[in-house]
Amino acid sequence: MIWGRPTNLWLGFVTAATGMLSVALVAAGVDSTLVANLVGGGLVGLLGALIALVAYQPPTLSPGDTFNVETPKGFPNYQTTVATPPAADQPPVPAPDV
């Protein structure tokens, strides 16, 4: 997730944006082979790696951290604490209303 959006949406956006950039550069008279190599291979690869680096960060919860489990509207939210591996987390309990 990046800014609340799933990774596949970001990858689709980057693909569409670089495609439009390629079309614009070729229409402006830049050599199509150069555009295909620089934009297609270089820029898309770089942006894809950047998205993977940002989106797939390891979890930020550590053993002993408490977190809230939010449920759909109309259902109670829950709160649980991360256990030290290999123990299982404690069962969730209803979270206090905020």
N, C-alpha and C positions, 0 to 999 in steps of 0.2 A: 504494500500500500504506500502510495505517495500522495500526500495531501488528501487523504480520504478516498482516493481512486485506486482501483485494482491495477496491477502491473500490466495486464493485457490491454487495458485502455490506453495506457501511456505508450506501450509499444506500437499500438495501432496509430496513435497520434503522430509519433515520430516517423513511422513509415509514410503516412499521408503527407506530412509536412515536408519530408525530404523528397518525396515524389513531386510535389508542387515546386520545390526549389529546383529540381532537375529540369522540369518542364520550362520554368522561367529562364534558367540559364541557357538552355538550348535555344529557346525562342529569342534570346538576346544575342545569339550568334556565337556563343562559346562552343568549342569543339565537343561533339557528343561523346567521344571516347574519353576525353579528359573529365567531363562531367560524370560519366558512369563510374570511372575509377575513383575520383575524389569524393563525390557525394555518395554514390552507391556503396562502395566498399569502405572508404575511410570514415565518413561522417556517420553513416548508419551504424557501423560497428562500434565507433566511439560512444555514440549516444546509447546504444543497446547495453554496452558494458557499464555505463554510468547509471542507467536505470536498474540494472541488476545489482550494482553495488549499493545503491540507496534503498531499493525495495526489499532486498533479502538480508537485512541486518539481523544479527542474532537477537533473540528475545532479551528484553531489558529487565526481566524479573529475576530476582535472586532468591535463594531459600530464605524463608522468613518474611518475605514481602507479602502484604495483603493487597488484594485487588478485587474490584467489583465486577460481577458478571451481569451485564445489562440484558434484559429480556424485552420482548415486544410489549407495547403499551397494553395495560390491563393485567399483566402478570407481575409478580413480585421480582425485584432484583435480588441478587445473592452476593455474598461476600465470602471469600475463601483465602487461605494462606498457602503460599508455596512451601512444600515440604523439602527437606534435604534428601537428595536422591540416595538410595533407590526407593525410599518410602513414598507412598502415595500421598497426595494432598488430602487434607481434611475435607469432609463433605461440606459443601457450601451451606451457609446459613443465611436467612433473610438479612439483607443489608438495611441499616437504619435509613430512614427517609432523610433526604438532604433538603 
